[in-house]
Amino acid sequence: MKSRSSSALSAKVKRYKAWAAVRNDTGFRSQFEADVSRSLPDDAARYEAGRIPYTVTTTRHYTPDWLLPRQAIVLEAKGRFTLEDRNKMLMVKAQYPKLDIRLIFQRLSQKVTKTMHGFPCCKGPAVPDAWLKHKPTAAGKKAFAALFPQVA
């Protein structure tokens, strides 16, 4: 006897196979698109011949690994610094340019010395003493306090 999740998976597999067969047989994403194409006069339209860029505005939240309130520093520990991670951090930095964000890497390549993509960085797990003794600027304190009033 099949479990519910097994039968649900089986149904998904069947739908995917049906979709893949239509895509392989016709070149269209659905049978409906194939039917619409057949209804058009020959050479009257080109299927998926261009792309239209559009902007999506959405709000996401970044949760830093550690906050150093006395130094007004945000610490982020990274085992891997994926493209998605890098883009997220660059967006946060672009929106909060006065915020002091620093990266601690599990592994650090020979190419990287003290900064990566504009972020101060180091090889962990130890946090450099200089970071712990850092005296924040007034602008840095203000940016930190605005985002983290509960710890500032």
Protein Blocks (a to p, Z undefined) as FASTA:
>chain_A
ZZfklmmmmmmmmmmmmmmmmmmmnopabfklmmmmmmpcghkbcehkbccddddddddd
dddfbdcfknopacdddfbdcfklmmmmmmmmmmmmmbccddddfbdcfklmkbgehiac
dddfbdcfklmmpccdfklmmmmmmmmmmlZZ
